[in-house]
Amino acid sequence: MREFALKTSTQEPDLATAMQVVYQWNYEPEVEELRKLYVKAAEAQWIGDRLEWDRPIDLVKFAKTPIGAGLPIEKTTYWRSLPEETTTELVRRTAAFRLSQFLHGEQGALMVASQLVNAVPHTDAKFYAATQTMDEARHVEVFARYIEKLDEIRPIAPSLKGILDETLKTGDWLKKLVGMQIVVEGLALYAFREMRNLTEEPLLKDLLTYVARDESRHHAYGVLYIERCVPCLGDAARAELEDFALECARSLIDRNAQGFFTSLLQIWAEVGVDPSAMFASLHAERDEITREVQRGRRLGPVQGFVIPTLRRCGLLSERVATHYHGFLRDNFGARVAGETVQEFLELLPDLPEDTARWVMGELQ
């Protein structure tokens, strides 16, 4: 254990935030769905020591964990030509990077949830945010412990840091809800589901099972609360909230920005992968690789989960849908985003009826 100090070498300079604290003198339930969610969350608390930390990570099974690059690079001839030792190390380091982003995101969620306890105006919403704060502390603990067994904690991606900073800094509690509960938690929930359902590494699967159950409640909190609030907003306030969500989502997947993809390329180069050769292989074989891809299937968390959530919450006007379609088409092409805005909207899937069962892979 490190020697105690008021300031440490690992902390950043203070981030100035703006937030109003709201007292609420009505202690009776006002939003019954949130009160029930609070009770459910309180009953579902668990501790990190429940996981079998003495069990070593099975690196052979771990090597089959999807790297989650957003591109089907594992299907290229270049990937298949790499030595097994290289692909195993690439998967290990890429997973450590992805898990590190989960870890850093959970710390951001911990701080935003604690802000929401102060800032939201309804008692039921304060109660639930308090349980989420406890959940996020536990998630930070278990992700840190797992990553340290696997590799090392990697730095936070600039795009993720930017979203967390903006969500923490804003004085608008509705923007905090949208930035964290819909965008960040939505992306995390989608990623947790993918990794949990496809990994064969037992300790990681157990960890993600516990965390994903919590995250499904966090997402439900955002949806239940925001869809109550949005109809109370004027046009200008609603448009401002839509734009905040748009910029959060854009910064995470825009390949022209210093996002996750740039960091992944650096990690791949560390293990001897030639990004130029890999992308040349992907480009040359794209027709064969994508022939099996059906239009409209869920190819990513933003189009497959975050935007449908925003639509459910009343935050997807035709105006902002045009912007989503534009940057998704620029980054992923018309096969994914659709040729037109209308086609893009038609391709959006519905939210799963039961998010908790969906995240466990029980629903498609």
C-alpha positions as CSV (number, residue, x, y, z in Angstrom):
1,M,0.0,0.0,0.0
2,R,1.3,3.4,-1.0
3,E,2.2,6.0,1.6
4,F,-0.7,8.4,2.3
5,A,-0.5,11.9,0.8
6,L,-3.0,14.7,0.0
7,K,-1.8,14.8,-3.6
8,T,-0.4,11.9,-5.6
9,S,1.5,11.6,-8.8
10,T,-1.4,9.7,-10.5
11,Q,-4.1,12.4,-10.0
12,E,-4.8,15.1,-12.5
13,P,-5.3,18.9,-11.8
14,D,-8.7,19.8,-10.5
15,L,-11.5,19.9,-13.0
16,A,-13.7,22.9,-12.5
17,T,-17.4,21.9,-12.6
18,A,-20.7,23.7,-12.4
19,M,-23.6,22.2,-10.5
20,Q,-26.6,23.3,-8.5
21,V,-27.6,21.3,-5.4
22,V,-31.3,20.7,-5.2
23,Y,-33.0,20.0,-1.8
24,Q,-36.3,18.0,-2.1
25,W,-38.7,18.1,0.8
26,N,-41.1,15.6,-0.6
27,Y,-40.1,12.2,0.5
28,E,-43.1,10.3,-0.9
29,P,-42.6,8.4,-4.2
30,E,-43.2,10.5,-7.2
31,V,-41.8,8.3,-10.0
32,E,-42.9,4.8,-9.1
33,E,-40.8,3.2,-11.7
34,L,-37.6,4.8,-10.3
35,R,-38.6,3.9,-6.7
36,K,-39.0,0.2,-7.8
37,L,-35.6,0.4,-9.6
38,Y,-34.0,1.7,-6.5
39,V,-35.3,-1.2,-4.4
40,K,-34.2,-3.6,-7.0
41,A,-30.7,-2.1,-7.0
42,A,-30.5,-2.1,-3.3
43,E,-31.4,-5.8,-3.2
44,A,-28.9,-6.7,-5.9
45,Q,-25.7,-5.3,-4.3
46,W,-22.7,-7.6,-4.4
47,I,-19.0,-7.4,-3.4
48,G,-15.9,-7.8,-5.5
49,D,-14.5,-10.6,-3.4
50,R,-17.4,-12.8,-4.6
51,L,-15.3,-13.4,-7.8
52,E,-12.6,-16.1,-7.7
53,W,-9.5,-13.9,-7.8
54,D,-7.1,-16.8,-7.0
55,R,-8.1,-18.4,-10.3
56,P,-5.4,-17.6,-13.0
57,I,-6.5,-16.0,-16.3
58,D,-6.8,-18.7,-18.9
59,L,-4.8,-17.1,-21.7
60,V,-5.6,-19.8,-24.2
61,K,-9.3,-19.2,-23.8
62,F,-8.7,-15.5,-23.5
63,A,-7.1,-15.4,-26.9
64,K,-10.6,-16.1,-28.4
65,T,-12.0,-13.0,-26.9
66,P,-13.2,-10.6,-29.7
67,I,-11.0,-7.5,-29.9
68,G,-13.9,-5.2,-30.7
69,A,-12.2,-3.0,-33.2
70,G,-15.4,-2.3,-35.1
71,L,-13.8,-3.8,-38.2
72,P,-13.8,-7.5,-39.2
73,I,-10.0,-7.7,-39.3
74,E,-10.0,-11.2,-37.9
75,K,-11.5,-12.4,-41.2
76,T,-8.6,-11.0,-43.4
77,T,-5.9,-13.1,-44.9
78,Y,-3.4,-10.8,-43.3
79,W,-4.7,-11.7,-39.8
80,R,-4.7,-15.4,-40.7
81,S,-1.1,-15.1,-41.8
82,L,0.1,-13.8,-38.4
83,P,1.9,-16.2,-36.0
84,E,-0.3,-17.5,-33.2
85,E,2.0,-15.8,-30.7
86,T,1.4,-12.4,-32.4
87,T,-2.4,-12.7,-32.5
88,T,-2.5,-13.9,-28.9
89,E,-0.4,-11.0,-27.7
90,L,-2.4,-8.6,-29.9
91,V,-5.7,-9.8,-28.3
92,R,-4.3,-9.6,-24.8
93,R,-3.0,-6.0,-25.2
94,T,-6.1,-4.9,-27.1
95,A,-8.4,-6.4,-24.4
96,A,-6.3,-4.6,-21.7
97,F,-6.8,-1.4,-23.6
98,R,-10.6,-1.9,-23.9
99,L,-10.9,-3.0,-20.3
100,S,-8.9,0.0,-19.3
101,Q,-11.4,2.2,-21.0
102,F,-14.2,0.4,-19.2
103,L,-12.3,1.1,-16.0
104,H,-11.8,4.8,-16.7
105,G,-15.4,5.1,-17.8
106,E,-16.6,3.6,-14.6
107,Q,-14.6,6.1,-12.6
108,G,-16.3,8.9,-14.6
109,A,-19.6,7.2,-14.0
110,L,-18.8,7.1,-10.2
111,M,-18.3,10.8,-10.1
112,V,-21.3,11.7,-12.3
113,A,-23.6,9.5,-10.3
114,S,-22.5,11.2,-7.1
115,Q,-23.2,14.5,-8.8
116,L,-26.7,13.4,-9.8
117,V,-27.6,12.7,-6.1
118,N,-27.1,16.4,-5.6
119,A,-28.5,17.7,-8.8
120,V,-31.6,15.8,-9.8
121,P,-34.8,17.3,-8.4
122,H,-36.8,14.2,-7.5
123,T,-36.3,12.1,-4.4
124,D,-36.7,8.8,-6.3
125,A,-34.0,9.8,-8.8
126,K,-31.7,10.8,-5.9
127,F,-32.2,7.4,-4.2
128,Y,-31.4,5.5,-7.4
129,A,-28.3,7.7,-8.2
130,A,-27.0,6.8,-4.7
131,T,-27.2,3.0,-5.5
132,Q,-25.5,3.6,-8.8
133,T,-22.7,5.4,-7.1
134,M,-22.1,2.3,-5.0
135,D,-22.3,0.1,-8.1
136,E,-19.7,2.2,-10.0
137,A,-17.2,2.1,-7.1
138,R,-17.4,-1.7,-7.1
139,H,-16.9,-1.7,-10.9
140,V,-13.8,0.4,-10.7
141,E,-12.5,-2.0,-8.1
142,V,-13.1,-5.2,-10.1
143,F,-11.9,-3.9,-13.5
144,A,-8.7,-2.6,-11.9
145,R,-8.0,-6.0,-10.3
146,Y,-8.6,-7.9,-13.5
147,I,-6.5,-5.7,-15.7
148,E,-3.6,-5.9,-13.3
149,K,-3.8,-9.7,-13.6
150,L,-3.9,-9.5,-17.4
151,D,-1.5,-6.8,-18.4
152,E,-1.4,-3.2,-17.3
153,I,-3.8,-0.4,-17.0
154,R,-3.6,1.7,-20.2
155,P,-4.2,5.5,-20.4
156,I,-7.7,6.8,-21.0
157,A,-8.5,7.5,-24.7
158,P,-8.7,11.3,-25.4
159,S,-12.2,11.0,-26.8
160,L,-13.6,9.2,-23.7
161,K,-11.8,11.7,-21.4
162,G,-13.5,14.6,-23.4
163,I,-17.0,13.1,-22.9
164,L,-16.4,12.5,-19.2
165,D,-15.1,16.1,-18.7
166,E,-18.0,17.7,-20.5
167,T,-20.5,15.6,-18.6
168,L,-18.9,16.4,-15.3
169,K,-18.5,20.1,-16.1
170,T,-22.0,20.9,-17.3
171,G,-24.3,22.5,-14.8
172,D,-27.4,21.0,-16.6
173,W,-28.4,17.8,-14.8
174,L,-30.4,16.6,-17.8
175,K,-27.1,16.7,-19.9
176,K,-25.4,14.7,-17.2
177,L,-28.2,12.1,-17.5
178,V,-28.0,12.0,-21.3
179,G,-24.2,12.0,-21.5
180,M,-23.7,9.3,-18.9
181,Q,-26.8,7.2,-18.7
182,I,-27.6,7.1,-22.4
183,V,-24.4,7.6,-24.3
184,V,-21.6,6.3,-22.1
185,E,-23.6,3.6,-20.3
186,G,-25.3,2.6,-23.6
187,L,-21.9,2.1,-25.3
188,A,-20.6,0.3,-22.2
189,L,-23.6,-2.0,-22.0
190,Y,-23.4,-3.0,-25.6
191,A,-19.6,-3.6,-25.3
192,F,-20.1,-5.6,-22.1
193,R,-22.7,-7.8,-23.7
194,E,-20.5,-8.5,-26.7
195,M,-17.4,-9.3,-24.7
196,R,-19.3,-11.3,-22.0
197,N,-21.2,-13.5,-24.5
198,L,-18.2,-14.2,-26.7
199,T,-15.3,-14.6,-24.3
200,E,-14.4,-18.1,-23.1
201,E,-12.2,-16.8,-20.3
202,P,-14.1,-17.8,-17.1
203,L,-13.0,-15.1,-14.7
204,L,-13.7,-12.3,-17.2
205,K,-17.1,-13.9,-18.1
206,D,-18.1,-13.9,-14.4
207,L,-16.9,-10.3,-13.8
208,L,-18.9,-9.1,-16.8
209,T,-22.0,-11.0,-15.8
210,Y,-22.1,-9.1,-12.5
211,V,-21.2,-5.7,-14.0
212,A,-23.6,-6.0,-17.0
213,R,-26.6,-6.7,-14.7
214,D,-25.8,-3.5,-12.8
215,E,-25.3,-1.6,-16.1
216,S,-28.7,-2.7,-17.4
217,R,-30.3,-1.0,-14.4
218,H,-28.2,2.2,-15.0
219,H,-29.4,2.4,-18.6
220,A,-33.0,1.8,-17.4
221,Y,-32.7,4.6,-15.0
222,G,-31.7,7.0,-17.8
223,V,-34.5,5.9,-20.1
224,L,-37.2,5.9,-17.4
225,Y,-36.2,9.3,-16.1
226,I,-35.4,11.1,-19.3
227,E,-38.5,10.0,-21.2
228,R,-40.5,11.6,-18.3
229,C,-38.6,14.8,-18.5
230,V,-38.3,15.5,-22.2
231,P,-42.0,16.2,-22.8
232,C,-41.7,19.0,-20.2
233,L,-39.0,20.8,-22.2
234,G,-39.4,23.6,-24.8
235,D,-38.1,23.3,-28.3
236,A,-34.8,25.1,-27.7
237,A,-34.0,23.1,-24.6
238,R,-34.8,19.8,-26.3
239,A,-32.6,20.7,-29.3
240,E,-29.7,21.6,-27.0
241,L,-30.0,18.2,-25.3
242,E,-30.1,16.5,-28.6
243,D,-27.0,18.3,-29.7
244,F,-25.1,17.4,-26.5
245,A,-25.9,13.7,-27.1
246,L,-24.8,14.0,-30.7
247,E,-21.4,15.5,-29.9
248,C,-20.8,12.8,-27.2
249,A,-21.6,10.0,-29.7
250,R,-19.6,11.7,-32.6
251,S,-16.5,12.1,-30.6
252,L,-16.4,8.4,-29.6
253,I,-16.6,6.9,-33.1
254,D,-15.3,9.6,-35.5
255,R,-12.1,8.1,-37.0
256,N,-10.9,11.6,-37.9
257,A,-10.6,12.4,-34.2
258,Q,-8.1,11.1,-31.6
259,G,-10.4,8.4,-30.5
260,F,-10.3,4.7,-29.6
261,F,-9.2,3.6,-33.1
262,T,-6.0,5.7,-33.1
263,S,-5.0,4.2,-29.7
264,L,-5.7,0.7,-31.1
265,L,-3.4,1.3,-34.0
266,Q,-0.6,2.2,-31.7
267,I,-1.1,-0.9,-29.7
268,W,-1.1,-3.1,-32.8
269,A,2.1,-1.6,-34.0
270,E,3.7,-2.4,-30.6
271,V,3.2,-6.2,-31.3
272,G,4.5,-6.1,-34.8
273,V,1.3,-5.6,-36.8
274,D,1.6,-3.5,-39.9
275,P,-1.5,-1.4,-40.0
276,S,-1.0,-0.4,-43.6
277,A,-0.8,-4.1,-44.7
278,M,-3.7,-5.0,-42.6
279,F,-6.0,-2.3,-44.0
280,A,-4.8,-3.1,-47.5
281,S,-5.9,-6.7,-46.9
282,L,-9.2,-5.5,-45.5
283,H,-9.8,-3.2,-48.5
284,A,-8.9,-5.9,-51.1
285,E,-11.2,-8.5,-49.5
286,R,-14.0,-6.2,-48.4
287,D,-16.5,-7.5,-50.9
288,E,-16.0,-11.1,-49.8
289,I,-15.9,-10.2,-46.1
290,T,-19.0,-8.1,-46.2
291,R,-21.1,-10.3,-48.5
292,E,-22.5,-12.1,-45.5
293,V,-23.3,-8.8,-43.8
294,Q,-27.0,-8.0,-44.0
295,R,-28.2,-4.5,-44.1
296,G,-29.5,-3.2,-40.9
297,R,-28.0,-5.7,-38.6
298,R,-26.5,-4.3,-35.4
299,L,-22.9,-3.5,-36.4
300,G,-22.1,-1.1,-33.6
301,P,-23.2,0.4,-30.3
302,V,-24.1,3.8,-31.5
303,Q,-26.5,2.9,-34.3
304,G,-27.5,-0.4,-32.7
305,F,-28.2,0.9,-29.2
306,V,-27.5,4.5,-28.3
307,I,-29.5,6.1,-31.1
308,P,-32.5,3.8,-30.6
309,T,-32.4,4.8,-26.9
310,L,-32.4,8.5,-27.8
311,R,-35.4,7.8,-30.1
312,R,-37.2,6.1,-27.2
313,C,-36.5,9.2,-25.0
314,G,-37.8,11.7,-27.6
315,L,-34.3,13.0,-28.5
316,L,-34.1,12.0,-32.2
317,S,-35.7,14.7,-34.3
318,E,-35.3,14.7,-38.1
319,R,-32.9,17.6,-37.7
320,V,-30.4,15.7,-35.5
321,A,-31.0,12.4,-37.3
322,T,-29.5,14.0,-40.4
323,H,-26.3,14.7,-38.5
324,Y,-26.1,11.1,-37.1
325,H,-26.6,9.7,-40.6
326,G,-23.9,11.9,-42.0
327,F,-21.1,11.0,-39.6
328,L,-22.1,7.3,-39.5
329,R,-22.0,7.2,-43.3
330,D,-18.7,9.0,-43.4
331,N,-17.2,6.6,-40.9
332,F,-18.8,3.2,-41.8
333,G,-20.4,3.7,-45.3
334,A,-23.9,3.5,-46.7
335,R,-24.1,-0.3,-46.1
336,V,-24.3,0.4,-42.4
337,A,-25.9,3.8,-42.2
338,G,-28.2,3.6,-45.2
339,E,-28.2,5.7,-48.4
340,T,-30.6,8.3,-47.0
341,V,-31.8,9.7,-43.7
342,Q,-35.1,7.9,-44.2
343,E,-33.4,4.6,-44.8
344,F,-31.1,5.2,-41.8
345,L,-34.2,5.7,-39.6
346,E,-35.9,2.6,-41.0
347,L,-32.8,0.5,-40.2
348,L,-32.6,1.5,-36.5
349,P,-33.6,-1.5,-34.4
350,D,-36.0,-1.3,-31.5
351,L,-34.7,-1.4,-28.0
352,P,-34.9,-4.9,-26.4
353,E,-38.0,-5.5,-24.4
354,D,-36.0,-6.6,-21.4
355,T,-32.5,-5.1,-21.3
356,A,-31.4,-7.3,-18.4
357,R,-32.1,-10.5,-20.4
358,W,-30.7,-9.0,-23.6
359,V,-27.4,-8.2,-22.0
360,M,-27.1,-11.8,-20.8
361,G,-27.6,-13.0,-24.4
362,E,-31.1,-14.4,-23.8
363,L,-32.7,-12.0,-26.3
364,Q,-31.4,-10.9,-29.7
